[in-house]
């Protein structure tokens, strides 16, 4: 079994991620292309990997869990807060119509853009900026995903989420939990939580 198929089988499917489209996307996206050359041997291991600038590529299971929690449909437009290396972006681009991805670190944003373009992803839009503010020009979004932890869900993101839409992001400082939230009118209903440890969300 090749490393990618083994990762999906042992780290993701075995832990309860069963959405066929999500598993297919994770099987298709070459994770090794998104980590530094010196760390490519760790690309499919069961832990986060440093990508520089104090940031990481998330553990494969967490990417699978968060992606499944979004309940993505092919017509959806997704806002991603924290492009990072672009791996989660690629998985989203496999499943949604359009991905709008914001990264506060210019060097990471440019590296991710080059990688995704080289792999042929044409449905991703990039922006360097403050994720706390979202990307209001293209709102509302069917789904929003955050790859870094804020003390609470930024109000701008709640405002840019379509009614009935789902938001998945880590929240907290000393203690963090991944929250799966659904917008219901003026409130966010909690669908699920999971204890996690993410890098903190950086203000632009």
ROMI-763767 format. One record per residue: residue number from 0; residue in three letters; x, y, z of N, C-alpha, C in turn. Coordinates in steps of 0.001 Angstrom, whole numbers. Atoms other than C-alpha are relative to their C-alpha. Example, Ala and Ser with C-alpha at 12.3 -4.5 7.8 and 13.67 -1.06 7.14 Angstrom:
<recs>
REC   resi   resn       n.u       n.v       n.w      ca.u      ca.v      ca.w       c.u       c.v       c.w
REC      0    Ala       890     -1190         0     12300     -4500      7800       900      1200         0
REC      1    Ser      -820     -1190       -60     13670     -1060      7140      -770      1090       730
</recs>
This chain:
<recs>
REC   resi   resn       n.u       n.v       n.w      ca.u      ca.v      ca.w       c.u       c.v       c.w
REC      0    Unk       852     -1197         0         0         0         0       888      1248         0
REC      1    Unk      -814     -1207        50      1427      3401      -947      -295       875      1219
REC      2    Unk       150      -790     -1238      1900      5987      1848     -1302       785        94
REC      3    Unk      1231      -793       -35     -1119      8088       856     -1211      -882       309
REC      4    Unk      1109       919      -258     -3511      5144       760        53      -528      1429
REC      5    Unk      -132       480     -1375     -2111      3883      4066      -442      1082       987
REC      6    Unk       420     -1111      -858     -2593      7321      5653     -1522        65        87
REC      7    Unk      1458      -103        20     -6235      7423      4566      -633     -1184       722
REC      8    Unk       588      1200      -597     -6935      3847      5660       218       -59      1504
REC      9    Unk      -357       237     -1399     -5115      3819      9008      -217      1204       908
REC     10    Unk        76     -1188      -844     -5220      7413     10227     -1357       705       -77
REC     11    Unk      1203      -807       239     -8482      8756      8808     -1254      -866         0
REC     12    Unk      1184       860        29    -11002      6064      7866      -133      -794      1303
REC     13    Unk        39       819     -1218    -10068      3946     10892      -453       791      1222
REC     14    Unk       413      -839     -1122    -10822      6902     13187     -1390       583      -183
REC     15    Unk      1400      -383        83    -14326      7436     11898      -388       968     -1094
REC     16    Unk       356      -848      1140    -14133      9651      8798      -411      -926     -1146
REC     17    Unk       520       969       963    -16332      7837      6282      -575       622     -1268
REC     18    Unk       550      -648      1194    -17505     10435      3736       851      -392     -1220
REC     19    Unk      -740       536      1144    -16542      8881       399       709      1091      -799
REC     20    Unk      -622     -1083       763    -15856     12203     -1321      1215       555       728
REC     21    Unk     -1128      -495      -792    -13600     13357      1515      1166      -975       -87
REC     22    Unk     -1064      1003        71    -11642     10097      1504       645       -22     -1389
REC     23    Unk      -540       -33      1364    -11266     10292     -2282       914      1206      -195
REC     24    Unk      -823     -1204       117     -9946     13853     -2061      1332      -174       719
REC     25    Unk     -1218       214      -769     -7433     12903       635       905     -1029      -672
REC     26    Unk      -785       986       733     -6326      9947     -1481       641       615     -1230
REC     27    Unk      -478      -600      1251     -5853     12187     -4519      1053      1084       201
REC     28    Unk      -897     -1153      -176     -4036     15228     -3090      1384      -472       489
REC     29    Unk     -1347       425      -386      -232     14707     -2918       543       835      1168
REC     30    Unk      -371      -746     -1212       461     15809       669      1485       371        27
REC     31    Unk     -1450      -263       -40      4230     15587       169       388      1270      -741
REC     32    Unk      -311     -1218       759      4083     18516     -2274      -171      1260       850
REC     33    Unk       331     -1163      -812      2961     20820       548       896       162      1227
REC     34    Unk      -927      -121     -1131      5729     20187      3105      1386       353      -530
REC     35    Unk     -1359      -310       443      9340     21468      2954       737     -1265      -461
REC     36    Unk      -734      1146       553     11687     19215       944       690      -813      1087
REC     37    Unk      -762       698     -1040     13709     18391      4048      -878      -849       912
REC     38    Unk       923       719      -892     10596     17049      5809      -976      -893      -764
REC     39    Unk       953       775       797      8922     15165      2971      -156     -1440       490
REC     40    Unk       111      1357      -541      9672     11839      4656     -1063       -78      1101
REC     41    Unk      1002       -37     -1061      7231     12958      7381     -1399       361      -509
REC     42    Unk      1248      -533       550      4449     14041      5029     -1221      -825       376
REC     43    Unk      1162       848      -241      2202     11044      5721       -28      -579      1412
REC     44    Unk       -13       482     -1373      3012     10528      9378     -1141       627       807
REC     45    Unk      1185      -331      -796       394     10874     12118       257      1162       965
REC     46    Unk      -244     -1182      -826      1355     14343     13380       128      1230      -896
REC     47    Unk      -229     -1209       792      1586     17985     12259      1466        89      -426
REC     48    Unk     -1369      -195       492      4694     19041     10289       235      1494      -172
REC     49    Unk      -325     -1420       120      6420     22423     10434       115       405     -1470
REC     50    Unk      -133      -540      1354      6111     24550      7286       723      1345        20
REC     51    Unk      -703     -1266      -130      8128     27504      8598      -902      1115       493
REC     52    Unk       722     -1184      -476      7125     30902      9971      -883      -307      1213
REC     53    Unk       757       362     -1185      5877     29228     13155     -1314      -706      -285
REC     54    Unk      1256       638       411      3119     27414     11228       221     -1483      -296
REC     55    Unk       -78      1435       268      2321     23749     10595     -1047      -423     -1025
REC     56    Unk      1034       697       758       480     21476      8205      -655      -938       999
REC     57    Unk       709       748     -1032     -2203     19831     10329       159     -1502      -170
REC     58    Unk        42      1458       -21     -2214     16163     11285     -1052      -482     -1011
REC     59    Unk       949       456      1027     -3916     14181      8468     -1411      -256       526
REC     60    Unk      1331       295      -539     -6776     13015     10699      -802      1282       220
REC     61    Unk       707     -1257      -264     -7625     16594     11698      -505       610     -1303
REC     62    Unk       449      -494      1306     -7774     17628      8033     -1231      -778      -455
REC     63    Unk      1142       824       386    -10101     14707      7351     -1235       297       828
REC     64    Unk      1134      -277      -898    -12280     15406     10390      -640      1342      -336
REC     65    Unk       530     -1329       272    -12626     19122      9641      -713        52     -1352
REC     66    Unk       601       -14      1333    -13358     18520      5970     -1343      -709         9
REC     67    Unk      1268       709       -75    -16052     15947      6698     -1046       815       763
REC     68    Unk       926      -784      -817    -17576     18231      9349      -648      1138      -786
REC     69    Unk       557     -1083       816    -18118     20917      6692     -1208      -443      -829
REC     70    Unk      1106       526       826    -20550     18653      4804       -56       704     -1353
REC     71    Unk      -127      -740      1254    -19355     20077      1510      -794      -628     -1130
REC     72    Unk       691       407      1216    -21404     19914     -1660       697       668     -1187
REC     73    Unk      -743      -518      1155    -20062     20501     -5205      -293      1453      -350
REC     74    Unk       346     -1382       350    -21864     23854     -5566       454      1014      1038
REC     75    Unk      -321      -907     -1103    -20516     25324     -2332      1183       924      -293
REC     76    Unk     -1094      -967       -26    -18318     28386     -1980       523        34      1438
REC     77    Unk      -606       157     -1320    -15870     28113       918      1003      1118       264
REC     78    Unk     -1009      -948      -462    -13920     30733      2859       939      -747       941
REC     79    Unk     -1005       641      -841    -10679     29384      4343       855      1071       667
REC     80    Unk      -835      -933      -747     -8898     31331      7073      1297      -714       368
REC     81    Unk     -1297       624      -236     -5219     30398      7028       370      -985     -1093
REC     82    Unk      -405       868      1111     -3968     29061      3686      1131      -926       429
REC     83    Unk     -1157       791      -408      -731     27890      5296       756      -525     -1205
REC     84    Unk      -717       608      1116       979     25456      2950      -913      -269     -1191
REC     85    Unk       943       213      1084     -2208     25023       887      -556     -1411       -98
REC     86    Unk       488      1386        79     -2880     21346      1641     -1506       -84       250
REC     87    Unk      1444        -9      -257     -6280     21868      3253      -733       704     -1139
REC     88    Unk       585      -728      1125     -6998     24333       439      -245      -929     -1178
REC     89    Unk       125       944      1119     -6373     21632     -2160     -1122      -999       243
REC     90    Unk      1071       944      -327     -8668     19190      -357     -1368       669      -190
REC     91    Unk      1254      -745       185    -11404     21844      -272      -302       206     -1484
REC     92    Unk       184      -265      1424    -10855     22629     -3953      -451     -1241      -758
REC     93    Unk       465      1250       601    -11443     18960     -4788     -1512      -170       172
REC     94    Unk      1371       297      -420    -14872     19116     -3145      -997      1127      -241
REC     95    Unk       892     -1156        98    -16285     22644     -3591       166       709     -1337
REC     96    Unk       -56      -746      1269    -17018     24963     -6497      1102      1044        20
REC     97    Unk     -1019     -1042      -115    -14817     27811     -5251       517        59      1430
REC     98    Unk      -620      -181     -1302    -12379     28345     -2394       645      1382        36
REC     99    Unk      -588     -1321      -215    -11486     31821     -1117       886      -130      1237
REC    100    Unk      -934       327     -1070     -8340     31470       996       846      1212       384
REC    101    Unk      -728     -1160      -532     -6722     34127      3210      1176      -478       835
REC    102    Unk     -1205       308      -790     -3192     33965      4629       676      1300       404
REC    103    Unk      -610     -1231      -515     -1546     36602      6812      1500        71      -276
REC    104    Unk     -1451        22       255      2068     35514      6066       225       -20     -1511
REC    105    Unk      -120       -75      1460      2925     36654      2509       814     -1130      -614
REC    106    Unk      -859      1050       558      5685     34077      2011      -747     -1332      -100
REC    107    Unk       785      1235        44      3363     31193      2880     -1074        75     -1078
REC    108    Unk      1047      -171      1006       588     32585       688       545      -206     -1406
REC    109    Unk      -596       105      1331      2906     32830     -2324       437     -1436      -286
REC    110    Unk      -424      1394       186      4358     29342     -1799     -1207      -899      -259
REC    111    Unk      1216       806       194       872     27850     -1491      -611       257     -1375
REC    112    Unk       562      -333      1313      -325     29696     -4588       765      -715     -1113
REC    113    Unk      -818       664      1027      2597     28340     -6634      -258     -1510       -20
REC    114    Unk       224      1447       -77      2031     24782     -5400     -1352      -377      -570
REC    115    Unk      1351       317       463     -1710     24820     -6040      -153       231     -1499
REC    116    Unk        71      -250      1442     -1327     26357     -9484       745     -1075      -772
REC    117    Unk      -765      1058       661      1328     23781    -10385      -779     -1305       -53
REC    118    Unk       819      1213       -43     -1129     21045     -9397     -1309       142      -776
REC    119    Unk      1146      -183       888     -3820     22562    -11617     -1294       442       647
REC    120    Unk      1228      -457      -658     -6274     23955     -9072      -334      1411      -471
REC    121    Unk       377     -1289       589     -8066     26760    -10902     -1173       649       724
REC    122    Unk      1185      -525      -690    -10963     27288     -8472       329       556      1379
REC    123    Unk      -439      -573     -1274     -8932     28832     -5636       368      1465      -206
REC    124    Unk      -320     -1425        25     -8740     32592     -4986       804       324      1258
REC    125    Unk      -920      -257     -1106     -5926     33911     -2787       -36      1461       430
REC    126    Unk      -111     -1348      -529     -5645     36915      -535       973        -3      1173
REC    127    Unk      -870      -207     -1156     -2911     38109      1819      -677      1027       887
REC    128    Unk       691      -944      -870     -4559     39709      4820      -361      -602      1335
REC    129    Unk       400       341     -1358     -6116     39514      8256     -1230      -899       -35
REC    130    Unk      1106       937        28     -8279     36427      8624     -1147       376       898
REC    131    Unk      1062      -432      -911    -10215     38038     11473     -1076       787      -740
REC    132    Unk       943      -831       755    -11848     40301      8871      -720      -778     -1094
REC    133    Unk       608       775      1068    -12732     37528      6447       262       613     -1365
REC    134    Unk      -131      -518      1368    -13249     38417      2782     -1402       458      -425
REC    135    Unk      1404      -416       156    -16482     40450      2705      -449       191     -1439
REC    136    Unk       394      -284      1385    -16389     41231     -1016      -689     -1190      -671
REC    137    Unk       570      1191       649    -17338     37648     -1890     -1030      -710       868
REC    138    Unk       981       596      -908    -19687     36923      1031     -1407       104      -604
REC    139    Unk      -148      1003     -1063    -21878     35174      1930       587     -1317      -529
REC    140    Unk      -599      1290       324    -20138     31786      2000      -870     -1125       555
REC    141    Unk       748      1167      -467    -21787     28392      2281       701      -670      1179
REC    142    Unk      -799       623     -1043    -18955     27160      4486      1206       883       313
REC    143    Unk     -1223      -696      -419    -16101     28716      6487       818      -964       849
REC    144    Unk      -900       859      -759    -13079     26857      7849      1192       818       466
REC    145    Unk     -1146      -706      -557    -10352     28193     10121      1100      -966       384
REC    146    Unk     -1133       884      -242     -6874     26685     10408       891       487      1132
REC    147    Unk      -749      -501     -1156     -5697     28667     13447     -1013       405      1059
REC    148    Unk       928      -193     -1118     -7177     29282     16877      -116      1465       400
REC    149    Unk       301     -1319      -547     -8832     32550     17897      -616      -192      1384
REC    150    Unk       594        92     -1336    -10026     33325     21433     -1493      -288       -88
REC    151    Unk      1405       287       277    -13553     33262     20023      -212       130     -1502
REC    152    Unk       280      -103      1432    -15185     33081     16604      -120      1479      -376
REC    153    Unk        91     -1412       391    -14570     36468     14920     -1380       345      -546
REC    154    Unk      1351      -400       406    -17831     38347     14406      -118       200     -1504
REC    155    Unk        41      -214      1448    -16890     39184     10813      -254     -1312      -736
REC    156    Unk       212      1294       656    -16824     35487      9952     -1447      -450       150
REC    157    Unk      1405       340      -213    -20232     34891     11500      -879       783      -972
REC    158    Unk       797      -853       882    -21592     37817      9460       100      -433     -1462
REC    159    Unk      -224       380      1401    -20127     36407      6217      -464     -1411      -320
REC    160    Unk       488      1361       203    -21618     32922      6687     -1471        16      -401
REC    161    Unk      1383       131       451    -24813     32062      4817      -859      -586      1116
REC    162    Unk       900       598      -982    -27810     31338      7014      -155     -1486      -318
REC    163    Unk         5      1442       208    -27781     27572      7493      1377      -559      -308
REC    164    Unk     -1356       425       326    -24083     27475      6648       743      -543      1215
REC    165    Unk      -791       628     -1053    -21454     25610      8649      1377       644        84
REC    166    Unk     -1327      -553      -278    -18294     27040     10237       749      -990       884
REC    167    Unk      -838       929      -775    -15483     24807     11521      1321       692       290
REC    168    Unk     -1279      -610      -342    -12563     26295     13445       354      -283      1460
REC    169    Unk      -415       145     -1396    -10486     25879     16611      -182      1312       746
REC    170    Unk       258     -1177      -828    -11363     28265     19447       628      -219      1368
REC    171    Unk      -562        84     -1340     -9529     29027     22682      1458       399        27
REC    172    Unk     -1410      -371      -181     -6140     29974     24103       731     -1113       744
REC    173    Unk      -665      1064      -763     -4783     27804     26944      -641     -1353      -295
REC    174    Unk       729      1209       394     -7484     25223     26210      -708       289     -1307
REC    175    Unk       641      -191      1297     -8682     24818     22644      -957     -1144      -298
REC    176    Unk       868      1040       533    -11557     22970     21090      -377       351     -1427
REC    177    Unk       486      -184      1356    -12508     22491     17485     -1517        47        58
REC    178    Unk      1450      -147       -31    -16055     23759     17056      -577      -134     -1404
REC    179    Unk       777       122      1232    -18459     22710     14346     -1307       723       279
REC    180    Unk      1119      -890      -296    -21086     25448     14225      -877       194     -1229
REC    181    Unk       922      -289      1099    -24182     26097     12119      -746      1293       286
REC    182    Unk       679     -1284      -164    -25624     29550     11581     -1509      -198      -113
REC    183    Unk      1454        81       -19    -29278     29703     12525      -540      1375       367
REC    184    Unk       418     -1377      -230    -30506     33257     12091      1139       813       582
REC    185    Unk     -1024      -831      -643    -28552     35431     14519       887      -792       961
REC    186    Unk      -771       800      -952    -27041     32531     16469       824     -1070      -716
REC    187    Unk      -799      1121       479    -24434     29815     16006      -293     -1197       895
REC    188    Unk       283      1220      -753    -25583     26361     17092      1190      -940       -80
REC    189    Unk     -1132       910       -32    -22870     23931     18173      -446     -1402      -396
REC    190    Unk       318      1348       468    -23023     20656     16242       942     -1039       602
REC    191    Unk      -983       933      -554    -19833     19079     17643      1206       781       492
REC    192    Unk     -1264      -579      -462    -16597     19831     19523      1029     -1120       122
REC    193    Unk     -1108       962      -108    -13192     18134     19698      1195       720       609
REC    194    Unk     -1196      -636      -556    -10181     18965     21922      1133       -26     -1028
REC    195    Unk     -1059      -107      1009     -7313     20179     19709      1111       914       504
REC    196    Unk     -1069      -955      -256     -4068     22117     19683       458       561     -1344
REC    197    Unk      -370      -681      1235     -3599     24610     16830       901      1183       310
REC    198    Unk      -751     -1242      -151     -1231     27515     16272     -1009      1131       161
REC    199    Unk       938     -1119      -172     -2805     30849     17312      -202       791     -1290
REC    200    Unk       336      -835      1150     -4522     33032     14749       694      1343       134
REC    201    Unk      -817     -1220       -24     -2328     36022     13857      -790      1157      -602
REC    202    Unk       614     -1203       555     -3675     39522     13376       901       582     -1083
REC    203    Unk      -770      -599      1078     -2630     41235     10170       436      1399       319
</recs>
